[in-house]
Each structure stands twice: as C-alpha cells, then as structure tokens.
Amino acid sequence: MKPIRFHPEADVEVTEAVEFYEGRSSGLGSAILAELERSLGQIAIAPEAYQKIGRRTRRKPLWRFPYNLI
C-alpha cells in the first residue's frame, strides 16, 4: 500500500476549510475533518476505485462538501 501524502498547500486548504465551515455553523468544521478522514480511509483500502483523471492520478469527491481528494 502506498502512503497517502498531503501537498503543503493542501494542508493550508484543509485548515482554511475547517475554519470557514466552523464559522458558518458550530460543529461543521469537525464534520469536514471527519469526512476527510473517512475518505482517506476509503482511499487507503481501495485506491483504484476512484475516477482516473490522469495516467497516475485519481479523484475522490468528498461527500457533503465541494472538495476532491486528488
């Protein structure tokens, strides 16, 4: 199994998204983090299950939030 890596800019984007959603509604920041962790777990189990968008790149949309994991 290949390790899952985050681009440094993705770390910043996650932090900004959590702050944004938490500012919109209490608990929503935690919800996006939980969805991110759930999606990462799904990718770790079945990385080839998601849409291919390049020769070696796939995309997994987050449920409930307008983000994709690449």
C-alpha positions in Angstrom: 0.0 0.0 0.0 1.3 3.4 -1.0 1.4 6.0 1.8 -1.0 8.9 1.5 0.7 12.2 1.2 -0.6 15.8 1.5 0.8 18.6 -0.6 1.7 21.5 1.8 -0.8 23.7 0.0 -3.5 21.1 0.7 -2.7 21.3 4.4 -3.4 25.0 4.3 -6.6 24.5 2.3 -7.8 21.9 4.8 -7.2 24.3 7.7 -8.9 27.2 5.9 -11.9 25.0 5.0 -12.3 23.8 8.7 -12.2 27.4 9.9 -14.6 28.5 7.2 -17.2 25.8 7.9 -16.8 26.1 11.7 -17.5 29.8 11.3 -20.7 29.0 9.3 -22.1 26.5 11.9 -20.7 25.1 15.1 -19.5 21.5 14.5 -19.3 21.8 10.7 -15.6 22.2 10.9 -15.4 18.9 12.7 -17.7 17.3 10.2 -15.5 18.2 7.2 -12.5 16.8 9.1 -14.4 13.6 9.8 -15.4 13.3 6.2 -11.8 13.9 5.1 -10.6 11.1 7.4 -13.3 8.7 6.2 -12.4 9.4 2.6 -8.7 8.9 3.3 -9.5 5.5 4.9 -11.5 4.5 1.8 -8.7 5.5 -0.5 -6.2 3.5 1.6 -8.4 0.4 1.3 -9.3 0.7 -2.4 -7.2 3.4 -4.2 -8.1 2.3 -7.7 -11.8 2.6 -7.0 -11.9 6.2 -7.8 -12.1 8.2 -11.1 -8.9 8.3 -13.1 -8.1 11.9 -14.1 -4.5 11.3 -15.3 -2.1 8.5 -16.0 -1.3 8.1 -12.3 -3.9 10.4 -10.7 -7.3 9.7 -9.3 -10.0 11.9 -7.8 -12.3 11.1 -4.8 -15.0 13.7 -4.1 -15.9 14.4 -0.5 -19.4 13.7 0.4 -21.3 16.7 1.5 -18.5 19.2 0.8 -17.4 20.8 -2.5 -13.8 19.3 -2.4 -12.0 16.5 -4.1 -9.0 14.4 -2.9 -6.5 14.1 -5.7 
